[in-house]
């Protein structure tokens, strides 16, 4: 029996890249798998810039969503509401959308990317899920009225900061908005892989992103991952293994530096533009080696990435920089947290010396900690749904 609708408010047309699409759709598909009549809606009010072509981008964004939802058998379960300018609604009509909000068991504001509208708040069922912690918590700590106004209409608050509120976590805690840790839900069957691996440790991401630094209590915290990768440039030579980075936002000089230290670099754009290429790249990898943002590392937020979770689901061991996530996830068997070059090299050596064991352990971690049937029910219960 299908339960009442759940609406996922997202922003895929603002960031139409494979990682964001897979992240978002596994929420939608996960709720559907649990028996809910799940809908995907965009009404964030932002311009879908990747689709702007002699217009405001809304028609291109609507075509993108229509094609995507058809792919996942959700052709009649989506809407794009251009809430600025034309106020047009694609997919569902405006009246259908309002009735959907009114009947929904839950309205999920994914990433907090949607500024709540009166029709969202009026239901008393609007829920915030922050997938990229630190900024909103820092703004609340600094007394930002804009941050408080964004959160106020919600009735429950969740964060991917898995270490939030623990004694060793330096992320400011809000008394007014009680965030609860949660994780990326995975549809495990989407990541099955039986073919041999490429033998490469890989990852996908941006290199330089220098415009998102922030300050907490007089201390600056960085966003750009290249600052953390630079600490581990010697890993290929140290371990003797093959490492490939699929990158965006890098210069020729960055590539030269990485290749001089034994790294292979490829352009991430084709992977980001094609869901299957992105998924196959992960499933064909030997494992993931990656770092985290300085913000998550020094604040020990416990953040753990959706891409790393996908590697685990594909049975690909993960070696990733410690953010405090090892307080709530296993460490040392299929998944390795590191803080130093020595720890990273030791983890890679452990994986290569007993690959089948660590591959199986990676998949077990995904099943026990990230499967949608594990992640989503507690969230629903916490919301009273």
WOPEBEL-V537681 format. One line per field, one symbol per residue. phi: phi as a letter, one per 20 degrees, with the letter a starting at -180 (. if undefined). psi: psi as a letter, one per 30 degrees, with the letter a starting at -180 (. if undefined). Layout:
phi = ???
psi = ???
This chain:
phi = .feffcddecbffecedggfffgffffffffffeoeeecdcdbfneffgfdfbmbenffffffgffffffgdlcfdcbbcdffdmfmfcdmffgffffffgfeffbcdefmmedfgegfffffmcecdceecfofffffffemfffffffegfedbccbeffdgnfgeeefgeeffcffdfbcffdegffdgbdffefndecacreedbeecfbcclndecedffffegffcgefgffemeeccdeddlcdgffffffffdneeccffgfffecgffffffffeffrddbddfggfffelfnfcffffffggfemdgcdcffcofffccfcobnccecccfgfffffffffffbfgfffffffffgfedcggfeffgfffffeme
psi = kkalkkkjkaheffiileeeeeeeffeeeeeefggkjkkkkkhfflkiefgkigagfeeeeeeeeeeeeeeghhfghlkjjiflcfglklclleeeeeeeeefkfkjjikfgfkjklefeeffggkkkjjfileeeeeeeeggjfeeeeefeflflklkgifgkflegkgkkkkfejjkkkllkkkjeffgkkflllfgkkllkakdkigggllkkhgkkklekffeeeffgegeeeefglkkkkjllhlleeeeeeeefggkkklkfeeeffjeeeeeeeefflflkklllkeeeeefhfgkkleeeeeeeeggjlkjlkkgfffffllkgjfkkklfleeeeeeeeeeeffieeefeeeeeeeeefffkefeeeeeeeeffg.
